[in-house]
Amino acid sequence: MKAIVIGGGIMGLSTAWGLARRGHEVELFEQGPLPNPLASSMDEHRLIRHPYGTHVGYARMIDDAYAAWDLLWSDLGQTLYEPSGTLALSGNGADWAERSAAALASIGKPMTELSMSELPRRFPLLDTKGLERAFWIDTGGVLLAQDIVTALVRHLGAQANVTLRGDTPVRTVDLEHGRIVTKAGATHDGDVVIVAAGAWAPRLLPALAMRVVPSRQVVIYFDLPEDQRAAWARGPMIIEKTGDVGLYLVPPVRGRGMKVGDHEFSRSGDPAATRDAQESEMRALLDRCGNLLRGFDRWQVRNLKVCFYSVTGDERFVVEKQGAKGWAMSPCSGHGFKFGALMGLELAQTIDGGRDATAHARWAAGLVGDGPT
Ligand SMILES: Cc1cc2nc3c(=O)[nH]c(=O)nc-3n(C[C@H](O)[C@H](O)[C@H](O)COP(=O)(O)OP(=O)(O)OC[C@H]3O[C@@H](n4cnc5c(N)ncnc54)[C@H](O)[C@@H]3O)c2cc1C
């Protein structure tokens, strides 16, 4: 079988990897260089964690996601992941952390609750201002995202059955007939066409625009004061929700940056526009950091980075068969990377006849085993 993949982010590359491992011929098209620094997948790190609020279906998929990454590490000959554990915090009426803990308990993965007096003893760099509850689980960590994407490009480039076409934007797709036309006017045919075009996908598949919305997000990289660097490099990932602001913190593992972001969807912006950001637009997040992180007045903003989520109304992934020969692959809503390797392997299996398309879409949407806990 010959597969055409559009998009050289983690989803397109992982699907190409999954199909190539099964012996299929793959031709992958990327509009920019490979890898493309504007892709959502191209940031220093992305988090993987079991706590998932009430989305039990996704929480259940995390073990499979780890197994898929392990297979990738084995193919790449290197492990591009650093464990950190996961600290979930809540306050001011927000209850994401407790709901996550309850959901995980129901599937046999209990979190440990830390009291507000225990929290600063165990994590001396944290303040308890504005916090009410804290839960810990040993699992979870940091995927070295842009290193993974770069390594996948190199690995696939060395496979005889894979052709990578960087700097080749696709202009139109015909998912009924398995045909694409590039911006330069070349036509390519495949037995299957997978559109994994991230925040640009609605341009190729206008029907998706009703359901998948590009969402401009800003993250902040910090330079830490000398006396905190070593401790934070061993620090936990933090997912915090205190009513109006929700933040996540990525510790600076393996010499990578210290990053903080919020998970508030802007639901606006154009992935093709210039990517500028001002510190002033991050005021609420910086204020929250000031309450939560000890010595934050000595942290220096190193840079702001603009990136795009592709957001659905219910934050579930869209991976659906379209036309006789096509797949729309949009697993994002700001939480897709951790499932990248798994999404690629599973879609390759389904395309090979391993599962029907409707069942696949339900699984990717996190609906399998997602009942009441
Ligand atoms: C700030 C931020 C923080 C995040 N944090 C996390 C996290 O902690 N954990 C987590 O699991 N996920 C996280 N995510 C989400 C995750 O990064 C995305 O879900 C994932 O990277 C999406 O991968 P993708 O391959 O679908 O899209 P992309 O990586 O954007 O790749 C799509 C590719 O398609 C190409 N393309 C588009 N149109 C065309 C065309 N017409 N022709 C050819 N090529 C085209 C693009 O150039 C791009 O390279 C975060 C995202 C952001 C922005």
The ligand as an SDF file (V2000), in Angstrom:
LIG
                    3D

 53 58  0  0  0  0  0  0  0  0999 V2000
    2.0620   25.7470   24.1760 C   0  0  0  0  0  0  0  0  0  0  0  0
    1.6960   24.3030   23.9770 C   0  0  0  0  0  0  0  0  0  0  0  0
    1.8680   23.4000   25.0200 C   0  0  0  0  0  0  0  0  0  0  0  0
    1.5020   22.0710   24.8610 C   0  0  0  0  0  0  0  0  0  0  0  0
    1.7320   21.1950   25.8840 N   0  0  0  0  0  0  0  0  0  0  0  0
    1.4400   19.8880   25.7270 C   0  0  0  0  0  0  0  0  0  0  0  0
    1.7750   18.9530   26.7370 C   0  0  0  0  0  0  0  0  0  0  0  0
    2.3560   19.3040   27.7660 O   0  0  0  0  0  0  0  0  0  0  0  0
    1.4670   17.6520   26.5320 N   0  0  0  0  0  0  0  0  0  0  0  0
    0.8550   17.2290   25.3890 C   0  0  0  0  0  0  0  0  0  0  0  0
    0.5820   16.0280   25.2810 O   0  0  0  0  0  0  0  0  0  0  0  0
    0.5580   18.0800   24.3840 N   0  0  0  0  0  0  0  0  0  0  0  0
    0.8390   19.4010   24.5330 C   0  0  0  0  0  0  0  0  0  0  0  0
    0.5640   20.2940   23.5320 N   0  0  0  0  0  0  0  0  0  0  0  0
   -0.1430   19.8240   22.3210 C   0  0  0  0  0  0  0  0  0  0  0  0
    0.7830   19.1880   21.3060 C   0  0  0  0  0  0  0  0  0  0  0  0
    1.9570   19.9340   21.1340 O   0  0  0  0  0  0  0  0  0  0  0  0
    0.0220   19.0520   19.9970 C   0  0  0  0  0  0  0  0  0  0  0  0
   -1.1930   18.3720   20.2410 O   0  0  0  0  0  0  0  0  0  0  0  0
    0.8120   18.2590   18.9500 C   0  0  0  0  0  0  0  0  0  0  0  0
    2.1320   18.7350   18.8550 O   0  0  0  0  0  0  0  0  0  0  0  0
    0.1030   18.3610   17.6050 C   0  0  0  0  0  0  0  0  0  0  0  0
    0.8930   17.7010   16.6420 O   0  0  0  0  0  0  0  0  0  0  0  0
    0.4670   17.7230   15.1170 P   0  0  0  0  0  0  0  0  0  0  0  0
    1.4310   16.8600   14.4000 O   0  0  0  0  0  0  0  0  0  0  0  0
   -0.9890   17.4380   14.9980 O   0  0  0  0  0  0  0  0  0  0  0  0
    0.6140   19.2650   14.6610 O   0  0  0  0  0  0  0  0  0  0  0  0
    1.9310   20.0850   14.2770 P   0  0  0  0  0  0  0  0  0  0  0  0
    3.0540   19.7280   15.1520 O   0  0  0  0  0  0  0  0  0  0  0  0
    1.5530   21.5230   14.2110 O   0  0  0  0  0  0  0  0  0  0  0  0
    2.2740   19.5510   12.8230 O   0  0  0  0  0  0  0  0  0  0  0  0
    1.4740   19.8610   11.7170 C   0  0  0  0  0  0  0  0  0  0  0  0
    2.4010   20.0520   10.5350 C   0  0  0  0  0  0  0  0  0  0  0  0
    1.6430   20.1030    9.3410 O   0  0  0  0  0  0  0  0  0  0  0  0
    2.2670   21.0250    8.4740 C   0  0  0  0  0  0  0  0  0  0  0  0
    1.2970   21.4660    7.4760 N   0  0  0  0  0  0  0  0  0  0  0  0
    0.1760   22.1840    7.7020 C   0  0  0  0  0  0  0  0  0  0  0  0
   -0.4850   22.4270    6.5400 N   0  0  0  0  0  0  0  0  0  0  0  0
    0.2480   21.8320    5.5700 C   0  0  0  0  0  0  0  0  0  0  0  0
    0.0840   21.7430    4.1540 C   0  0  0  0  0  0  0  0  0  0  0  0
   -0.9700   22.3040    3.5320 N   0  0  0  0  0  0  0  0  0  0  0  0
    1.0200   21.0760    3.4490 N   0  0  0  0  0  0  0  0  0  0  0  0
    2.0810   20.4820    4.0700 C   0  0  0  0  0  0  0  0  0  0  0  0
    2.2890   20.5690    5.3950 N   0  0  0  0  0  0  0  0  0  0  0  0
    1.3810   21.2230    6.1430 C   0  0  0  0  0  0  0  0  0  0  0  0
    2.6930   22.1390    9.4120 C   0  0  0  0  0  0  0  0  0  0  0  0
    3.6800   22.9740    8.8440 O   0  0  0  0  0  0  0  0  0  0  0  0
    3.1790   21.3650   10.6240 C   0  0  0  0  0  0  0  0  0  0  0  0
    4.5660   21.1000   10.5560 O   0  0  0  0  0  0  0  0  0  0  0  0
    0.9340   21.6320   23.6490 C   0  0  0  0  0  0  0  0  0  0  0  0
    0.7830   22.5300   22.5820 C   0  0  0  0  0  0  0  0  0  0  0  0
    1.1690   23.8600   22.7370 C   0  0  0  0  0  0  0  0  0  0  0  0
    1.0070   24.7950   21.5780 C   0  0  0  0  0  0  0  0  0  0  0  0
  1  2  1  0
  2  3  1  0
  2 52  2  0
  3  4  2  0
  4  5  1  0
  4 50  1  0
  5  6  2  0
  6  7  1  0
  6 13  1  0
  7  8  2  0
  7  9  1  0
  9 10  1  0
 10 11  2  0
 10 12  1  0
 12 13  2  0
 13 14  1  0
 14 15  1  0
 14 50  1  0
 15 16  1  0
 16 17  1  0
 16 18  1  0
 18 19  1  0
 18 20  1  0
 20 21  1  0
 20 22  1  0
 22 23  1  0
 23 24  1  0
 24 25  2  0
 24 26  1  0
 24 27  1  0
 27 28  1  0
 28 29  2  0
 28 30  1  0
 28 31  1  0
 31 32  1  0
 32 33  1  0
 33 34  1  0
 33 48  1  0
 34 35  1  0
 35 36  1  0
 35 46  1  0
 36 37  1  0
 36 45  1  0
 37 38  2  0
 38 39  1  0
 39 40  1  0
 39 45  2  0
 40 41  1  0
 40 42  2  0
 42 43  1  0
 43 44  2  0
 44 45  1  0
 46 47  1  0
 46 48  1  0
 48 49  1  0
 50 51  2  0
 51 52  1  0
 52 53  1  0
M  END
$$$$
